Amino acid sequence: MALVSAKDMLNKAAAGGYAVGQFNINNLEWTKAILQTAQEQNSPVILGVSEGAGKYMCGFKTVAAMVKAMVESLGITVPVALHLDHGSYEGAKACIEAGFSSIMFDGSHYPIDENIAKTTELKGICDQLGLSLEAEVGAIGGEEDGVIGSGEVADPAECKMISDLGVTMLAAGIGNIHGKYPANWKGLNFEVLSQIHDVTNGKPLVLHGGTGIPADMIKRAISLGVAKINVNTECQLAFQEATRKYIEEGKDLQGKGFDPRKLLAPGTQAIKDCVKEKMELFGSIGKA
Ligand code: 13P
């Protein structure tokens, strides 16, 4: 199946009271693990690519070619969107040219007027090409690939302005941060999420920083319009833990245990387990 825009899968999720996971990819193993899990669980899926990960994987064109070929050669039939995560204006244009099916333009660090102007221009291009577009209001806290957000809580009036531009989905800061949550984290701001939900008329909302958010908060967020949840660090930690165990047990020193196909296998399986667990929690299993 060809890559699809995230529009239909997210509108269905918002209407059906579940969320689709965006899982960030870092290399071939990551991509394969996520695609296979989505297929096994009959779940729609969004593959997220940050600008840093795109650079690491030799550019957006390489990523798009790898993902498209893998979807075909693995016989993936569930809906898959290839999505730029926290794109700059230039990055968004590069991904559109490279053949991504979904774009995030993160204009949250611009004054609202500039965020509106740039989002509007990109929306025109995405509409013409049938791509989905995610916009952001109120920076997400923490650090991701050098993009540092201070963890703002979005202004619902600004959310309405950006949502009314007709973007496919809206990311709004509600106290969520990328990476591990600190021990003194206050939790998600459901009051603001509920206000945003009220003024955006059923627009699929996006929750970034999915790593480590307790299950009850995830469920409450979904009940308040969150239809896409981004997970990155949690898969990285699962991969790291399984790989560390393999080495600590000396398995790389036994037989052909040094073969990368063996060395990376436990970590790849750990990513699959992590993705499956999240799909269960988000309610997307069987929704392809
Ligand atoms: P985590 O790394 O905290 O899971 O966040 C992922 C994310 O929001 C990607 O945009």
Boltz pocket constraint, residues with backbone or C-beta under 6 A from the ligand:
constraints:
  - pocket:
      binder: B
      contacts: [[A, 24], [A, 48], [A, 85], [A, 86], [A, 177], [A, 178], [A, 179], [A, 180], [A, 207], [A, 208], [A, 209], [A, 210], [A, 211], [A, 230], [A, 231], [A, 232], [A, 233], [A, 234]]
      max_distance: 6.0
